Amino acid sequence: MPDNAYEDLALGLMSDESWPPLSLLDEELADGFRLYSSTSSDTVSTSAPFSDAASSDRESTNEADYIDDSNSNKDAGRLAHIDDGPYSSQKLLSSSDIVETLSSRFLFENDCFEIRPYSMSGVGGFARRDLAPGEVVLLEQPILRSNYDDLFRDFQRLDGSSRNVFLQLYASDHFEPKRVTIEAIWSTNCFSIDPDCQGLFAVASRFNHACAPSHNLEYRFDPTTGCMIFNVGAEPIKDGDELTISYGFGLRPIDLYRYYGFRCLCGACAGLTDEEISMNSIW
Ligand SMILES: C[S@@+](CC[C@H](N)C(=O)[O-])C[C@H]1O[C@@H](n2cnc3c(N)ncnc32)[C@H](O)[C@@H]1O
């Protein structure tokens, strides 16, 4: 495969005429899309799926301390952010803005898929054309690498735009009521990068789960590029189909409910009855 084969699939790079291909690590990718280089020297080696949200039981902290921009550090994280241009209305600061925007706007698109709202579960990814088995649809660098111990400190080091992207991601209301939004967003969306480190990905966070064997994307973390790479599984995907991933090997609907707080509606599993839900209510 040629070196630049993935360029137009990297986060922030649009393959249509208005978004000419640029180098993956260009700081200025296109109007309104920038990808900041990380100063982190972390090495990563595995492609484990979502982190175990159930294992995090940390004390809450005053969230207001962590959403002040004044100390922003542009180099603390990687970001393909939404600023101007066609995505200007996604420069989001409040949860009401987020809700309004998610209900009416496309969130991201490249040659292969788009992230858009739909009725089942907020937003999801949908194929924009037929996709072949094995085809790479997205390479994405995390906007933040962290872990549950360092999350608030690392969040504080993000620049203001990265924080806004972070804060517009979906936060499950399943997590402990006193848990602050930052931690709920992290728990809902982060992917494991290695045993001690997770990553938050602005676009990949929008992929919904489907139970095996019906999920149609595979993913792995590539330490060389620092990207999570998403490719089509063994079966082709048709234009318009939802792109789905597995949130974890062997997870049953009851595990999804306990760990992530949602009733799986993927259609491939039996789901959960009301009785099972009430028997497993956590709060
Ligand atoms: C990582 S986010 C995925 C994107 C999310 N739909 C959004 O609007 O941003 C995970 C959340 O999506 C929803 N979700 C994902 N997969 C689902 C499924 N199979 N059935 C029902 N809800 C699902 C749940 O609300 C879950 O907490």
The ligand as an SDF file (V2000), in Angstrom:
LIG
                    3D

 27 29  0  0  0  0  0  0  0  0999 V2000
  -19.8620    5.8930   22.2900 C   0  0  0  0  0  0  0  0  0  0  0  0
  -21.4720    6.5270   22.2000 S   0  0  0  0  0  0  0  0  0  0  0  0
  -21.9530    6.1730   20.5560 C   0  0  0  0  0  0  0  0  0  0  0  0
  -22.5000    7.3680   19.8390 C   0  0  0  0  0  0  0  0  0  0  0  0
  -23.7960    7.8920   20.3900 C   0  0  0  0  0  0  0  0  0  0  0  0
  -24.9300    7.2390   19.7410 N   0  0  0  0  0  0  0  0  0  0  0  0
  -23.8990    9.3960   20.2310 C   0  0  0  0  0  0  0  0  0  0  0  0
  -24.9940    9.8880   19.9370 O   0  0  0  0  0  0  0  0  0  0  0  0
  -22.8930   10.0850   20.4040 O   0  0  0  0  0  0  0  0  0  0  0  0
  -22.2760    5.2610   23.1430 C   0  0  0  0  0  0  0  0  0  0  0  0
  -23.7260    5.5080   23.3710 C   0  0  0  0  0  0  0  0  0  0  0  0
  -24.4630    5.2840   22.1660 O   0  0  0  0  0  0  0  0  0  0  0  0
  -25.6410    4.5530   22.4380 C   0  0  0  0  0  0  0  0  0  0  0  0
  -25.5340    3.2320   21.8160 N   0  0  0  0  0  0  0  0  0  0  0  0
  -24.4470    2.7140   21.2220 C   0  0  0  0  0  0  0  0  0  0  0  0
  -24.7010    1.4930   20.7350 N   0  0  0  0  0  0  0  0  0  0  0  0
  -25.9880    1.2310   21.0300 C   0  0  0  0  0  0  0  0  0  0  0  0
  -26.8340    0.0950   20.8130 C   0  0  0  0  0  0  0  0  0  0  0  0
  -26.4220   -1.0160   20.1970 N   0  0  0  0  0  0  0  0  0  0  0  0
  -28.1100    0.1610   21.2720 N   0  0  0  0  0  0  0  0  0  0  0  0
  -28.5730    1.2640   21.9060 C   0  0  0  0  0  0  0  0  0  0  0  0
  -27.8170    2.3630   22.1460 N   0  0  0  0  0  0  0  0  0  0  0  0
  -26.5370    2.3390   21.7130 C   0  0  0  0  0  0  0  0  0  0  0  0
  -25.7500    4.4510   23.9480 C   0  0  0  0  0  0  0  0  0  0  0  0
  -26.5070    5.5550   24.4190 O   0  0  0  0  0  0  0  0  0  0  0  0
  -24.3140    4.5720   24.3930 C   0  0  0  0  0  0  0  0  0  0  0  0
  -24.1910    5.0690   25.6970 O   0  0  0  0  0  0  0  0  0  0  0  0
  1  2  1  0
  2  3  1  0
  2 10  1  0
  3  4  1  0
  4  5  1  0
  5  6  1  0
  5  7  1  0
  7  8  2  0
  7  9  1  0
 10 11  1  0
 11 12  1  0
 11 26  1  0
 12 13  1  0
 13 14  1  0
 13 24  1  0
 14 15  1  0
 14 23  1  0
 15 16  2  0
 16 17  1  0
 17 18  1  0
 17 23  2  0
 18 19  1  0
 18 20  2  0
 20 21  1  0
 21 22  2  0
 22 23  1  0
 24 25  1  0
 24 26  1  0
 26 27  1  0
M  CHG  2   2   1   9  -1
M  END
$$$$
